[in-house]
C-alpha cells in the first residue's frame, strides 16, 4: 500500500494562497455545526517521526474555537495505573463529549506499532490488538462519533533529512528530545512493515485511513483540511436529515 504512494505531490504557493482561507473558514463553520448537532469528533494523526504531525495539527486547529477541542499527546510511556489496565483504557477517557473535538498526536495504534517493533508486550496481546482496536472504533462510531484517521507518509531519506534539520534548528530541536527518533529511523524497514499491516487490518468503512503524502507541507495541509471538511459535511448532512 505505502509503496504505491506518490510522495512527489506538491502544492504551489500560489495555489495554496488561493484556497487555504476558504478551507479554514469551512472547518471553523463545521466545528460550530458539530457543536450545534452534538456530534463528537475524533481526529487521529499517525505517521513517521519527522513527518510533520505537530506542525500539521497546529495548522488544523488554528481556525477552530479553542473552547471546543482538545489535543492529546499520547506517545508517552504508560503510567503505572495504565499498565494495570487494558491498553485502551487510557484512550476511553479521552474520547470527546458530544459536540467537541479530540485530536490525537499518536494514539491507540502504539500497541501495533512501537510495542510490536520493540517487542515490549507478549505476542498473544499483539495478536488480539487489531480486533480490540476495530471493536473500540466500531463502538465509538455506532455511538455517533466521527473518527478521521491520518497517516503521514515520508520516505526513509526524507525522514533522515528532516531529523537532521530539526536537530540543528534551535527552534525545532526540542522536538527531537532523545535518541529514540534516531533509533526509529534506523528501524525504518521494521516500522514500514508494521505500518503496512496496521493500515491493512484497521482500514474500515466506519473508520478509514487517509494516507497523506507529507513531503510537501502545503500539499499535506490542503489534503488534511479537505478530508476533514468532506467527512464532517457528510456527517452534518446525515444528522440533519
MOGIWO-V369592 format. One record per helix or strand. SS is the DSSP state (h for helix, s for strand). FROM is the first residue (numbers start at 1). LEN is the number of residues. If there is no record, write none. Layout:
# MOGIWO-V369592
SS&FROM&LEN  SS&FROM&LEN
This chain:
# MOGIWO-V369592
h&2&3  h&13&25  s&41&7  h&53&10  h&66&3  s&69&5  h&80&4  h&89&4  s&101&5  h&108&5  h&114&5  h&123&20  s&146&8  h&156&13  h&173&3  h&180&7  h&188&15  s&209&5  h&217&24
